[in-house]
């Protein structure tokens, strides 16, 4: 009597058709979305360091104003801190100090993956970019003509002219460099992946 095909005695248990089971490959470890990414960690370090430098730099700016002794540089300093541009200077110093505090707090919040850190990061980025743009407009529209007018009264003072020119160029380069972190902050905090990470690290309910 026929009872069907005979089982292969050499077939390993659990191997259909007589073939050995495929090797088991464990899945690659994937960080849960609530874990801070490497990019966010680097951004947090930069935020804390530059925020701390900003807090130190604000009083230094006020102190250096009174250390200038050269008569031409003194007049340039007076023009910078008085009149229409002087109002902008005081405002920019105040807003710079506020942004430094905000940046420092944002960096600490990113380290701890607090949900509010994403909001403060976006606020810092928008206000910083707007401040740099307005500052450049004020420099070319108000400060540069005043400096050129002062330097025309000292045609033989080449050191002062070189210093004023270097100050303008340095101010432009510094502003462009200052845009780097706010732009990176805006891009990083606007990414859906970043939003998902912060929300996963701060579940509601």
Backbone as ProteinMPNN parsed JSONL, in Angstrom:
{"seq_chain_A": "XXXXXXXXXXXXXXXXXXXXXXXXXXXXXXXXXXXXXXXXXXXXXXXXXXXXXXXXXXXXXXXXXXXXXXXXXXXXXXXXXXXXXXXXXXXXXXXXXXXXXXXXXXXXXXXXXXXXXXXXXXXXXXXXXXXXXXXXXXXXXXXXXXXXXXXXXXXXXXXXXXXXXXXXXXXXXXXXXXXXXXXXXXXXXXXXXXXXXXXXXXXXX", "coords_chain_A": {"N_chain_A": [[0.856, -1.197, 0.0], [0.521, 2.196, -0.83], [1.905, 4.903, 0.863], [2.551, 7.566, 0.483], [5.255, 10.0, -0.201], [8.453, 9.164, 1.072], [9.962, 10.419, 4.009], [12.917, 12.376, 4.048], [15.636, 11.172, 5.667], [17.854, 12.699, 6.203], [17.165, 15.3, 6.359], [17.377, 18.355, 8.03], [15.804, 19.228, 11.115], [12.954, 21.297, 10.877], [13.506, 22.277, 8.37], [12.124, 22.818, 5.508], [11.63, 20.864, 2.601], [14.111, 19.76, 2.646], [16.289, 21.468, 2.723], [18.796, 23.433, 4.377], [18.023, 25.775, 7.001], [17.872, 29.305, 6.348], [20.603, 31.484, 7.177], [20.551, 33.401, 10.206], [20.293, 36.804, 10.419], [20.805, 39.379, 12.562], [18.849, 42.336, 12.994], [20.094, 45.587, 12.013], [21.186, 47.829, 14.541], [19.041, 50.447, 15.319], [18.728, 53.761, 16.191], [16.343, 54.942, 18.462], [13.703, 57.298, 17.682], [13.56, 59.218, 19.663], [16.066, 59.734, 20.569], [18.837, 61.931, 20.681], [20.289, 63.111, 17.739], [23.51, 62.908, 16.04], [24.047, 65.236, 14.582], [22.363, 67.109, 15.864], [23.563, 67.096, 18.357], [26.105, 68.203, 17.844], [25.255, 70.723, 16.982], [24.122, 71.644, 19.344], [26.389, 71.885, 20.989], [27.8, 73.955, 19.648], [25.908, 75.988, 19.959], [25.838, 76.415, 22.748], [28.52, 77.144, 23.279], [28.979, 79.413, 21.578], [26.902, 81.004, 22.468], [27.73, 81.527, 25.093], [30.096, 82.956, 24.548], [28.922, 85.166, 23.345], [27.613, 86.373, 25.51], [29.809, 87.212, 26.957], [31.008, 88.919, 25.13], [29.335, 91.157, 24.86], [29.543, 93.029, 27.144], [32.251, 93.583, 26.696], [32.216, 94.983, 24.285], [31.053, 97.391, 25.085], [32.991, 98.303, 26.852], [35.304, 98.61, 25.256], [34.683, 100.813, 23.797], [35.455, 103.04, 25.249], [38.165, 102.925, 25.316], [39.508, 103.912, 23.176], [41.92, 106.092, 21.856], [43.048, 107.539, 19.751], [42.462, 110.502, 17.854], [40.943, 110.515, 15.439], [39.829, 107.947, 15.374], [38.415, 108.245, 17.668], [36.436, 110.09, 16.969], [35.069, 108.586, 15.097], [34.1, 106.581, 16.757], [32.398, 108.146, 18.325], [30.526, 108.887, 16.392], [29.488, 106.423, 15.898], [28.171, 105.769, 18.236], [26.329, 107.741, 18.735], [23.496, 109.798, 17.733], [21.443, 108.818, 14.916], [22.565, 106.388, 14.048], [23.737, 105.67, 16.41], [21.544, 105.035, 18.032], [20.754, 102.691, 16.784], [23.042, 101.194, 17.322], [23.017, 100.846, 20.136], [20.619, 99.438, 20.308], [21.249, 97.146, 18.814], [23.262, 96.063, 20.39], [21.806, 95.426, 22.676], [19.905, 93.613, 21.624], [21.673, 91.727, 20.699], [22.765, 90.727, 23.077], [20.453, 89.601, 24.168], [19.912, 87.633, 22.229], [22.161, 86.048, 22.58], [21.688, 84.973, 25.118], [19.354, 83.558, 24.514], [20.358, 81.748, 22.644], [22.154, 80.266, 24.196], [20.377, 79.094, 26.044], [18.86, 77.609, 24.233], [20.765, 75.776, 23.268], [21.259, 74.259, 25.618], [18.703, 73.233, 25.953], [18.51, 71.634, 23.649], [20.421, 69.674, 24.215], [19.094, 68.368, 26.282], [16.893, 67.55, 24.934], [14.457, 68.982, 24.96], [11.163, 69.994, 24.175], [10.568, 72.675, 23.783], [12.968, 73.738, 22.961], [13.245, 73.52, 20.248], [11.47, 75.461, 19.334], [12.584, 77.837, 20.436], [14.992, 77.772, 19.092], [14.201, 78.209, 16.436], [13.145, 80.792, 16.695], [15.456, 82.179, 17.447], [16.97, 81.875, 15.085], [15.441, 83.266, 13.104], [15.26, 85.919, 14.144], [17.978, 86.569, 14.371], [18.914, 86.484, 11.689], [17.351, 88.546, 10.595], [18.333, 90.705, 12.104], [21.023, 90.853, 11.279], [20.715, 91.496, 8.557], [19.376, 93.997, 8.685], [21.352, 95.383, 10.066], [23.446, 95.486, 8.155], [22.254, 97.087, 6.215], [22.005, 99.498, 7.647], [24.696, 100.022, 8.065], [25.758, 100.554, 5.454], [24.044, 102.563, 4.606], [24.057, 104.579, 6.541], [26.309, 104.576, 8.42], [28.713, 104.253, 6.86], [28.769, 106.568, 5.037], [29.092, 108.587, 7.012], [31.565, 107.923, 8.159], [33.283, 108.22, 5.943], [33.037, 110.947, 5.555], [34.196, 111.958, 7.865], [36.829, 110.994, 7.569], [37.683, 112.41, 5.357], [38.409, 114.815, 6.406], [40.834, 114.323, 7.451], [43.082, 113.864, 5.552], [45.747, 113.043, 5.449], [46.126, 111.145, 7.33], [46.871, 108.169, 7.174], [46.848, 105.825, 8.61], [44.528, 105.923, 10.119], [42.637, 105.928, 8.055], [43.12, 103.444, 6.896], [42.438, 101.836, 9.06], [39.719, 102.447, 9.352], [38.682, 101.542, 6.895], [39.381, 98.859, 7.064], [37.817, 98.216, 9.251], [35.222, 98.432, 8.219], [35.255, 96.441, 6.218], [35.833, 94.226, 7.817], [33.546, 94.245, 9.397], [31.566, 93.57, 7.546], [32.438, 91.002, 6.749], [32.349, 89.735, 9.236], [29.609, 89.822, 9.737], [28.594, 88.185, 7.717], [29.769, 85.789, 8.485], [28.505, 85.561, 10.906], [25.98, 84.862, 10.102], [26.007, 82.174, 9.639], [25.513, 80.245, 11.776], [22.789, 80.939, 12.602], [21.397, 80.343, 10.166], [21.962, 77.609, 9.832], [20.728, 76.707, 12.157], [18.045, 77.341, 11.628], [17.541, 75.687, 9.375], [18.054, 73.138, 10.445], [16.202, 72.934, 12.588], [13.841, 73.107, 11.228], [13.469, 70.777, 9.879], [11.509, 67.877, 9.213], [12.316, 65.467, 10.413], [13.74, 66.325, 12.658], [11.721, 67.585, 14.12], [10.109, 65.335, 14.623], [11.814, 63.853, 16.287], [12.028, 65.492, 18.582], [9.355, 65.503, 19.386], [8.947, 62.78, 19.87], [10.645, 62.45, 22.008], [9.31, 63.83, 23.908], [6.659, 62.762, 24.809], [3.149, 63.211, 24.822], [0.643, 63.282, 27.362]], "CA_chain_A": [[0.0, 0.0, 0.0], [1.33, 3.42, -0.962], [1.644, 5.84, 1.963], [3.116, 8.887, 0.17], [6.725, 10.041, -0.286], [9.161, 8.94, 2.323], [10.705, 11.577, 4.515], [14.36, 12.285, 3.92], [16.19, 11.104, 7.039], [18.955, 13.653, 6.353], [16.637, 16.663, 6.393], [17.432, 18.926, 9.384], [14.478, 19.623, 11.625], [12.514, 22.65, 10.566], [13.993, 22.692, 7.057], [11.231, 22.261, 4.475], [12.23, 20.509, 1.326], [15.426, 19.172, 2.789], [17.345, 22.486, 2.664], [19.055, 24.012, 5.715], [17.387, 27.094, 7.172], [18.78, 30.422, 6.03], [21.264, 32.039, 8.383], [19.827, 34.496, 10.863], [21.041, 38.059, 10.519], [20.056, 40.3, 13.433], [18.684, 43.661, 12.371], [21.027, 46.618, 12.426], [20.608, 48.654, 15.612], [18.549, 51.749, 14.881], [18.449, 54.604, 17.34], [14.939, 55.376, 18.514], [13.588, 58.696, 17.271], [13.663, 60.129, 20.792], [17.473, 59.942, 20.881], [19.434, 63.076, 19.999], [21.18, 62.721, 16.65], [24.849, 63.494, 16.086], [23.958, 66.613, 14.106], [21.796, 67.94, 16.924], [24.561, 67.208, 19.423], [27.101, 69.201, 17.411], [24.586, 72.023, 16.991], [23.971, 72.05, 20.743], [27.705, 72.338, 21.459], [28.055, 75.277, 19.072], [24.975, 76.946, 20.542], [26.272, 76.731, 24.109], [29.81, 77.844, 23.246], [28.825, 80.742, 20.992], [26.051, 81.77, 23.364], [28.563, 81.999, 26.201], [30.958, 84.012, 24.015], [28.09, 86.343, 23.135], [27.396, 87.019, 26.804], [31.058, 87.884, 27.336], [31.34, 89.951, 24.151], [28.512, 92.356, 24.998], [30.214, 94.046, 27.973], [33.518, 93.965, 26.082], [31.909, 96.02, 23.294], [30.831, 98.652, 25.795], [34.251, 98.747, 27.461], [36.247, 99.031, 24.214], [34.302, 102.137, 23.305], [36.14, 104.084, 26.015], [39.607, 102.689, 25.276], [40.069, 104.51, 21.958], [42.628, 107.342, 22.156], [43.327, 108.273, 18.52], [41.369, 111.472, 17.631], [40.075, 110.11, 14.335], [39.06, 106.796, 15.846], [37.489, 108.727, 18.674], [35.3, 110.681, 16.271], [34.309, 107.485, 14.508], [33.37, 105.966, 17.859], [31.288, 109.039, 18.689], [29.502, 108.778, 15.36], [28.869, 105.102, 16.013], [27.365, 105.664, 19.451], [25.428, 108.889, 18.878], [22.632, 110.051, 16.588], [20.585, 107.749, 14.401], [23.269, 105.111, 14.085], [23.954, 105.338, 17.822], [20.349, 104.332, 18.513], [20.836, 101.323, 16.274], [24.129, 100.503, 18.013], [22.522, 100.428, 21.447], [19.604, 98.402, 20.094], [21.899, 95.909, 18.368], [23.953, 95.476, 21.547], [20.784, 94.82, 23.537], [19.349, 92.437, 20.961], [22.739, 90.73, 20.652], [22.826, 90.085, 24.399], [19.257, 88.753, 24.284], [20.086, 86.466, 21.362], [23.166, 85.181, 23.195], [20.991, 84.229, 26.173], [18.44, 82.626, 23.848], [21.165, 80.694, 22.028], [22.664, 79.42, 25.274], [19.248, 78.294, 26.539], [18.506, 76.652, 23.182], [21.757, 74.699, 23.285], [20.992, 73.395, 26.77], [17.455, 72.523, 25.661], [18.766, 70.573, 22.667], [21.094, 68.589, 24.933], [18.09, 67.641, 27.067], [15.803, 67.219, 24.016], [13.22, 69.614, 25.385], [10.365, 70.37, 23.018], [10.625, 74.12, 23.585], [14.246, 74.122, 22.362], [13.039, 73.686, 18.8], [10.828, 76.767, 19.136], [13.558, 78.904, 20.695], [15.975, 77.735, 18.012], [13.617, 78.873, 15.269], [13.071, 82.229, 17.0], [16.828, 82.693, 17.364], [17.396, 81.944, 13.69], [14.731, 84.32, 12.378], [15.646, 87.242, 14.661], [19.393, 86.792, 14.045], [19.034, 86.812, 10.268], [16.783, 89.88, 10.404], [19.244, 91.685, 12.706], [22.2, 90.998, 10.412], [20.308, 92.193, 7.333], [19.139, 95.407, 9.028], [22.652, 95.959, 10.406], [24.18, 95.792, 6.929], [21.606, 98.249, 5.596], [22.393, 100.673, 8.436], [26.125, 100.293, 7.851], [25.992, 101.173, 4.151], [23.219, 103.752, 4.403], [24.278, 105.625, 7.549], [27.65, 104.622, 9.008], [29.781, 104.446, 5.877], [28.897, 107.991, 4.643], [29.632, 109.374, 8.122], [32.989, 107.635, 8.289], [33.979, 108.833, 4.829], [33.039, 112.393, 5.794], [35.201, 112.22, 8.9], [38.166, 110.724, 7.044], [38.045, 113.476, 4.424], [38.998, 115.904, 7.178], [42.182, 113.888, 7.831], [43.563, 113.183, 4.343], [47.109, 112.531, 5.616], [46.157, 110.124, 8.375], [46.667, 106.911, 6.446], [46.565, 104.745, 9.559], [43.098, 105.984, 10.448], [41.872, 105.516, 6.883], [43.238, 101.983, 6.773], [41.669, 101.237, 10.141], [38.282, 102.58, 9.064], [38.369, 100.633, 5.797], [39.44, 97.503, 7.591], [36.659, 98.015, 10.115], [34.047, 98.184, 7.385], [35.39, 95.109, 5.606], [35.696, 93.242, 8.886], [32.153, 94.194, 9.813], [30.814, 92.799, 6.544], [32.844, 89.592, 6.853], [31.833, 89.22, 10.495], [28.161, 89.625, 9.615], [28.374, 86.983, 6.903], [30.11, 84.644, 9.334], [27.469, 85.462, 11.923], [24.774, 84.273, 9.533], [26.157, 80.723, 9.472], [24.793, 79.478, 12.794], [21.332, 81.095, 12.493], [20.868, 79.629, 9.007], [22.021, 76.18, 10.16], [19.704, 76.459, 13.164], [16.744, 77.351, 10.955], [17.417, 74.495, 8.537], [17.996, 71.933, 11.289], [14.971, 72.887, 13.371], [12.684, 73.036, 10.332], [13.378, 69.452, 9.279], [10.498, 66.991, 9.837], [12.967, 64.479, 11.263], [14.038, 66.966, 13.938], [10.444, 67.74, 14.824], [9.685, 64.017, 15.098], [12.672, 63.472, 17.392], [11.635, 66.232, 19.782], [8.032, 65.045, 19.816], [9.095, 61.447, 20.431], [11.302, 62.578, 23.316], [8.385, 64.491, 24.817], [5.303, 62.264, 24.517], [2.055, 63.863, 25.562], [-0.218, 62.403, 28.133]], "C_chain_A": [[0.893, 1.248, 0.0], [0.946, 4.422, 0.117], [2.235, 7.216, 1.679], [4.625, 8.847, 0.147], [7.357, 9.872, 1.083], [9.93, 10.191, 2.73], [12.195, 11.336, 4.388], [14.972, 12.258, 5.32], [17.309, 12.104, 7.275], [18.479, 15.104, 6.394], [16.711, 17.213, 7.804], [16.043, 19.317, 9.828], [14.176, 21.071, 11.255], [12.971, 23.159, 9.233], [13.098, 22.098, 6.002], [11.992, 21.968, 3.203], [13.626, 19.978, 1.431], [16.56, 20.171, 2.735], [17.563, 23.086, 4.053], [18.401, 25.39, 5.82], [18.371, 28.207, 6.832], [19.407, 30.975, 7.296], [20.482, 33.235, 8.914], [20.738, 35.722, 10.976], [20.255, 39.01, 11.414], [19.937, 41.675, 12.766], [19.714, 44.65, 12.884], [20.402, 47.465, 13.529], [20.239, 50.043, 15.079], [18.187, 52.556, 16.112], [16.986, 55.014, 17.335], [14.842, 56.868, 18.203], [13.706, 59.684, 18.42], [15.099, 60.449, 21.164], [18.014, 61.104, 20.058], [20.423, 62.602, 18.945], [22.541, 63.387, 16.809], [24.821, 64.952, 15.63], [23.394, 67.548, 15.152], [22.779, 68.114, 18.081], [25.612, 68.246, 19.08], [26.49, 70.602, 17.444], [24.421, 72.539, 18.419], [25.293, 72.554, 21.316], [28.009, 73.742, 20.937], [27.156, 76.334, 19.709], [25.418, 77.364, 21.941], [27.552, 77.555, 24.096], [29.65, 79.265, 22.718], [27.884, 81.611, 21.819], [26.825, 82.329, 24.536], [29.506, 83.113, 25.742], [30.169, 85.298, 23.782], [27.821, 87.095, 24.421], [28.636, 87.775, 27.261], [31.339, 89.067, 26.416], [30.542, 91.225, 24.31], [29.149, 93.391, 25.922], [31.556, 94.487, 27.409], [33.309, 95.063, 25.041], [31.72, 97.365, 23.95], [32.128, 99.193, 26.384], [35.207, 99.285, 26.405], [35.916, 100.404, 23.658], [35.114, 103.229, 23.987], [37.65, 103.915, 26.02], [40.281, 103.311, 24.065], [40.679, 105.858, 22.304], [42.909, 108.176, 20.917], [42.168, 109.218, 18.213], [40.415, 111.078, 16.514], [39.199, 108.935, 14.758], [38.04, 107.22, 16.894], [36.24, 109.337, 18.034], [34.425, 109.614, 15.615], [33.491, 106.773, 15.581], [32.179, 106.824, 18.28], [30.159, 108.955, 17.669], [28.758, 107.446, 15.459], [27.882, 105.028, 17.169], [26.44, 106.851, 19.684], [24.559, 109.012, 17.629], [21.814, 108.836, 16.184], [21.288, 106.397, 14.458], [23.558, 104.698, 15.523], [22.765, 104.602, 18.416], [20.35, 102.888, 18.04], [21.92, 100.533, 16.993], [23.667, 99.994, 19.371], [21.488, 99.307, 21.305], [20.262, 97.088, 19.704], [22.675, 95.248, 19.494], [22.953, 94.773, 22.456], [20.218, 93.552, 22.908], [20.398, 91.332, 20.849], [22.882, 89.989, 21.974], [21.641, 89.145, 24.581], [19.389, 87.491, 23.448], [21.128, 85.503, 21.926], [22.546, 84.345, 24.308], [20.08, 83.166, 25.555], [19.2, 81.459, 23.232], [21.696, 79.73, 23.077], [21.562, 78.512, 25.82], [18.843, 77.231, 25.518], [19.48, 75.482, 23.153], [21.536, 73.732, 24.433], [19.714, 72.581, 26.532], [17.629, 71.414, 24.645], [19.477, 69.393, 23.329], [20.083, 67.723, 25.686], [16.885, 67.229, 26.228], [14.463, 67.737, 24.536], [12.471, 70.136, 24.16], [10.445, 71.863, 22.735], [11.92, 74.568, 22.92], [14.115, 74.296, 20.855], [12.406, 75.044, 18.508], [11.808, 77.91, 19.355], [14.641, 78.935, 19.625], [15.466, 78.436, 16.758], [13.523, 80.381, 15.491], [14.453, 82.858, 16.893], [17.261, 82.858, 15.916], [16.747, 83.092, 12.945], [15.196, 85.696, 12.829], [17.102, 87.555, 14.31], [19.575, 87.19, 12.586], [18.494, 88.21, 10.003], [17.709, 90.955, 10.956], [20.466, 91.917, 11.832], [21.848, 91.786, 9.149], [20.094, 93.677, 7.61], [20.454, 96.096, 9.372], [23.472, 96.323, 9.18], [23.571, 96.991, 6.207], [22.001, 99.529, 6.323], [23.854, 101.037, 8.208], [26.354, 101.02, 6.541], [25.218, 102.472, 3.978], [23.578, 104.894, 5.342], [25.746, 105.701, 7.973], [28.731, 104.917, 7.985], [29.874, 105.893, 5.399], [29.465, 108.861, 5.761], [31.126, 109.154, 8.276], [33.784, 108.272, 7.168], [34.072, 110.354, 5.003], [34.076, 112.773, 6.842], [36.604, 112.05, 8.344], [38.61, 111.777, 6.034], [38.672, 114.668, 5.13], [40.417, 115.574, 7.631], [42.806, 113.157, 6.639], [44.941, 112.544, 4.504], [47.217, 111.442, 6.683], [45.826, 108.762, 7.736], [46.33, 105.753, 7.391], [45.084, 104.723, 9.905], [42.245, 105.529, 9.272], [41.92, 104.0, 6.699], [42.429, 101.28, 7.853], [40.178, 101.292, 9.887], [37.859, 101.629, 7.944], [38.372, 99.181, 6.259], [38.267, 97.193, 8.502], [35.401, 97.719, 9.328], [34.088, 96.786, 6.762], [35.215, 94.014, 6.651], [34.263, 93.109, 9.376], [31.299, 93.387, 8.846], [31.142, 91.314, 6.646], [32.302, 88.965, 8.137], [30.338, 88.946, 10.444], [27.849, 88.377, 8.8], [28.696, 85.727, 7.705], [29.037, 84.44, 10.397], [26.171, 84.882, 11.417], [24.818, 82.746, 9.519], [25.324, 79.954, 10.488], [23.283, 79.694, 12.741], [20.718, 80.333, 11.322], [20.862, 78.123, 9.261], [20.936, 75.829, 11.177], [18.314, 76.403, 12.528], [16.524, 76.088, 10.14], [17.235, 73.247, 9.396], [16.67, 71.829, 12.025], [13.718, 72.812, 12.51], [12.492, 71.652, 9.728], [12.317, 68.608, 9.978], [11.121, 65.953, 10.765], [13.276, 65.059, 12.638], [12.77, 67.14, 14.766], [9.975, 66.415, 15.405], [10.52, 63.564, 16.294], [12.266, 64.184, 18.68], [10.272, 65.767, 20.286], [8.101, 63.65, 20.412], [9.754, 61.48, 21.807], [10.412, 63.229, 24.348], [6.957, 64.032, 24.541], [4.28, 62.956, 25.396], [1.215, 62.821, 26.284], [0.554, 61.545, 29.101]], "O_chain_A": [[1.879, 1.331, 0.732], [-0.231, 4.75, 0.263], [2.401, 7.985, 2.626], [5.23, 7.814, 0.433], [6.863, 10.368, 2.096], [10.469, 10.915, 1.893], [12.674, 10.221, 4.598], [14.837, 13.221, 6.074], [17.686, 12.343, 8.422], [19.291, 16.027, 6.457], [16.156, 16.6, 8.716], [15.202, 19.693, 9.012], [15.043, 21.943, 11.317], [12.849, 24.353, 8.959], [13.301, 20.944, 5.625], [12.875, 22.719, 2.788], [14.28, 19.76, 0.411], [17.719, 19.756, 2.705], [16.611, 23.231, 4.82], [18.25, 26.085, 4.815], [19.577, 28.049, 7.017], [18.8, 30.933, 8.366], [19.842, 33.971, 8.163], [21.818, 35.659, 11.564], [19.146, 39.409, 11.059], [20.844, 42.105, 12.055], [20.154, 44.572, 14.031], [19.216, 47.786, 13.463], [21.061, 50.716, 14.458], [17.435, 52.096, 16.971], [16.454, 55.397, 16.293], [15.792, 57.615, 18.434], [13.931, 60.872, 18.187], [15.342, 61.335, 21.983], [17.689, 61.244, 18.879], [21.297, 61.783, 19.232], [22.706, 64.31, 17.607], [25.49, 65.803, 16.217], [23.887, 68.664, 15.318], [22.816, 69.172, 18.71], [25.972, 69.073, 19.917], [27.134, 71.555, 17.883], [24.565, 73.736, 18.671], [25.314, 73.543, 22.05], [28.428, 74.614, 21.698], [27.6, 77.453, 19.968], [25.374, 78.548, 22.276], [27.662, 78.549, 24.815], [30.128, 80.216, 23.336], [28.053, 82.83, 21.865], [26.611, 83.473, 24.936], [29.697, 84.099, 26.454], [30.687, 86.394, 23.995], [27.801, 88.326, 24.428], [28.538, 88.839, 27.872], [31.847, 90.097, 26.861], [31.024, 92.292, 23.929], [29.287, 94.546, 25.519], [31.967, 95.63, 27.611], [34.131, 95.972, 24.926], [32.18, 98.38, 23.428], [32.342, 100.405, 26.412], [35.856, 100.307, 26.627], [36.785, 101.079, 23.106], [35.43, 104.242, 23.363], [38.35, 104.691, 26.67], [41.503, 103.245, 23.939], [40.043, 106.678, 22.965], [43.0, 109.4, 21.012], [41.009, 108.81, 18.295], [39.207, 111.284, 16.629], [37.99, 108.93, 14.531], [36.956, 106.646, 17.002], [35.124, 109.121, 18.506], [33.2, 109.729, 15.585], [32.338, 106.406, 15.353], [31.095, 106.309, 18.555], [28.983, 108.951, 18.031], [27.571, 107.352, 15.149], [26.88, 104.317, 17.096], [25.824, 106.947, 20.746], [24.849, 108.406, 16.598], [21.532, 107.952, 16.993], [20.7, 105.393, 14.858], [23.617, 103.506, 15.825], [22.931, 103.669, 19.201], [19.996, 101.976, 18.787], [21.751, 99.342, 17.252], [23.901, 98.835, 19.715], [21.483, 98.352, 22.081], [19.88, 96.03, 20.205], [22.749, 94.021, 19.562], [23.206, 93.672, 22.945], [20.069, 92.533, 23.583], [20.067, 90.147, 20.896], [23.093, 88.777, 21.996], [21.794, 88.031, 25.083], [19.024, 86.404, 23.896], [21.002, 84.288, 21.774], [22.835, 83.155, 24.433], [20.041, 82.024, 26.013], [18.745, 80.317, 23.287], [21.688, 78.517, 22.872], [21.776, 77.318, 26.031], [18.524, 76.099, 25.882], [19.067, 74.33, 23.028], [21.616, 72.518, 24.247], [19.65, 71.398, 26.865], [16.984, 70.37, 24.745], [19.167, 68.239, 23.034], [20.204, 66.498, 25.72], [15.949, 66.623, 26.751], [13.466, 67.014, 24.548], [13.079, 70.657, 23.225], [10.398, 72.278, 21.577], [11.975, 75.667, 22.367], [14.8, 75.127, 20.259], [12.773, 75.703, 17.535], [11.862, 78.846, 18.557], [15.153, 80.003, 19.288], [16.208, 79.165, 16.1], [13.791, 81.161, 14.577], [14.608, 83.936, 16.32], [17.857, 83.874, 15.558], [17.427, 83.822, 12.224], [15.494, 86.553, 11.997], [17.422, 88.699, 13.985], [20.31, 88.129, 12.284], [19.109, 88.98, 9.266], [17.858, 92.011, 10.342], [20.9, 93.057, 11.662], [22.613, 92.653, 8.726], [20.576, 94.524, 6.858], [20.658, 97.257, 9.017], [24.129, 97.364, 9.165], [24.295, 97.817, 5.651], [22.301, 100.537, 5.683], [24.209, 102.215, 8.163], [27.078, 102.016, 6.514], [25.675, 103.381, 3.285], [23.42, 106.06, 4.98], [26.36, 106.765, 7.895], [29.59, 105.763, 8.232], [30.983, 106.424, 5.353], [30.24, 109.778, 5.491], [31.873, 110.106, 8.501], [34.861, 108.815, 7.414], [35.075, 110.966, 4.636], [34.752, 113.794, 6.714], [37.48, 112.871, 8.615], [39.809, 112.007, 5.878], [39.393, 115.447, 4.508], [41.125, 116.444, 8.138], [43.034, 111.95, 6.713], [45.275, 111.607, 3.779], [48.295, 110.887, 6.902], [44.689, 108.29, 7.758], [45.618, 104.822, 7.016], [44.461, 103.663, 9.976], [41.249, 104.829, 9.457], [40.914, 103.36, 6.392], [41.806, 100.25, 7.596], [39.451, 100.336, 10.158], [36.811, 100.989, 8.027], [37.499, 98.389, 5.903], [37.775, 96.065, 8.536], [34.605, 96.862, 9.713], [33.1, 96.052, 6.774], [34.545, 93.01, 6.413], [33.811, 92.019, 9.725], [30.426, 92.623, 9.257], [30.247, 90.469, 6.632], [31.853, 87.819, 8.138], [29.851, 87.975, 11.023], [26.954, 87.606, 9.146], [27.986, 84.725, 7.617], [28.698, 83.31, 10.749], [25.336, 84.451, 12.212], [23.779, 82.097, 9.399], [24.517, 79.103, 10.112], [22.54, 78.716, 12.828], [19.646, 79.744, 11.458], [19.888, 77.439, 8.95], [20.301, 74.78, 11.075], [17.509, 75.529, 12.849], [15.454, 75.483, 10.2], [16.379, 72.407, 9.119], [16.075, 70.753, 12.083], [12.643, 72.485, 13.012], [11.454, 71.382, 9.124], [12.232, 68.62, 11.206], [10.531, 65.597, 11.785], [13.106, 64.389, 13.656], [12.759, 66.873, 15.968], [9.499, 66.364, 16.54], [9.986, 62.955, 17.221], [12.169, 63.562, 19.738], [10.066, 65.652, 21.494], [7.384, 63.357, 21.369], [9.462, 60.648, 22.665], [10.715, 63.191, 25.541], [6.131, 64.824, 24.087], [4.53, 63.244, 26.566], [1.102, 61.666, 25.873], [-0.038, 60.747, 29.827]]}, "name": "protein", "num_of_chains": 1, "seq": "XXXXXXXXXXXXXXXXXXXXXXXXXXXXXXXXXXXXXXXXXXXXXXXXXXXXXXXXXXXXXXXXXXXXXXXXXXXXXXXXXXXXXXXXXXXXXXXXXXXXXXXXXXXXXXXXXXXXXXXXXXXXXXXXXXXXXXXXXXXXXXXXXXXXXXXXXXXXXXXXXXXXXXXXXXXXXXXXXXXXXXXXXXXXXXXXXXXXXXXXXXXXX"}
